[in-house]
Amino acid sequence: MPEKQQSIHGIWRNRWTFIFAATGSAVGLGNIWKFPYIAGENGGGAFVLVYLACILAIGVPIMIAEILLGRHGQYSPITSMRRIAAQSNHSKAWVLLGWFGALAGFLILSYYSVVAGWALAYIPKLGFGEMSQVTPDVAKKIFEDLLANPLTLVGWHTVFILLTAMVVARGVNKGLEKAVTILMPMLFLLLVILLGYSMMSGNFQDGLDFLFTFDFNKLTWDSVLEAMGHAFFTLSLGMGAIMAYGAYMPKNISIINTSLTIAFFDTLVAIIAGLVIFPIVFANGLEPGEGPGLMFVSLPIAFGHMGFGAFFGVLFFILVTFAAWSSAISLIEPSVAWAVERFNTTRFKATFFVALLAWVLGLGSVLSFNHWENMSILDGRNIFATLDFLTTNIMLPLGGLLIALFVGWVLQEQITRKELSPKIMQIYQLWRWFLRLVAPVAVLIILTVGLLEAFPEQKIAFTRFILDVFPSLKGD
Ligand code: PHE
């Protein structure tokens, strides 16, 4: 059978457009908003080290597997998994991996868009000087007022979903490719400008110390789970985004090299974002462990007191919007590509249908910051926090685990060899070893222990169960 050269959705023009698109997916709110605040909450350095280890030992091997699977499948993750399983006589159940991923992407998009909406809302706030010379109390109040107002939040959430849909509706080449080739270089430029600003006006040394001084006393299993979940989230792994992008990748591009490049850029942006935010925050006598408000409270206070703060503040929130935008298109792409294949409909209709659904679900997250704030869905978490916890800490690692098992143990080795066409055999072997053993074992341990720590009551029941089954473990 002659090999099909091109996916029905289009194909990236060259290696760099793929790298831009995948890096655009990876670099997002995760790097600029989430990474600094979870690093702050988990004490900085030690957390950063665990996170970096997760990127290298778990993230990169799984990213290679995911791209490989996409390029071999050539369709949306759901259709690809169905075809690959059928062709090689594997269980049909593997298609669930595609479904699970599309669902995760959809759930993430619903709340991602709400947070991206905050960033949009801050552009005019800073631009029109609302935050100039603000005191901490006032800055806090401005953020709280924004969150307290569902209509404003819905408005910005709508704008962001529309921006996303606008790109995806135009297709791989006219939409995605075009957007990322403009957004990504601008993003890097803005980041470098802001880094220069932070170096000159911020407390740079303290920022460096905070991110790179390893204090292991601050590390708990909970934070290890957080670090691993975040590694998946920030690399866009475990839900098919990177698989979908892989389906549009020309056959002659090296998957291993591009994966390393993407992981490198993603990590670089997270670290630089930390080095932009923390020195500015420290220079103004503020605290790093602010939680989700770090970027929206501490940072604007800092900008409000610095020379040209309004200008650089606006640049910063434009940067955040761009980063979120190029990620959101990859969150929705797997579902849209699937809908196009399944219903034989236009991309335009498919996009708007999926976007509408995500928009509606997003209303639950909007209300989580005001009317439904105290609603408890999962162990005291409201809708927003539940979606974030479920997707980041459970669904993505689980999806990644299944991908690792499928590519590492189920898929014929012939296929992986053909897709990767390794030049250096040792590197290929190393990858396989990490994919088959290191990544799955690490994910399983961290997931189990992390979840038990996160849910103490269940932990007691689980320990009792284990002791009932293995009474010899009692040890006395
Ligand atoms: N990687 C994106 C970020 O860091 C989020 C994302 C997750 C995008 C999963 C696509 C898929 O913000």
Boltz pocket constraint, residues with backbone or C-beta under 6 A from the ligand:
constraints:
  - pocket:
      binder: B
      contacts: [[A, 25], [A, 26], [A, 27], [A, 28], [A, 29], [A, 30], [A, 31], [A, 105], [A, 108], [A, 232], [A, 233], [A, 234], [A, 235], [A, 236], [A, 237], [A, 239], [A, 241], [A, 327], [A, 328], [A, 330], [A, 331]]
      max_distance: 6.0
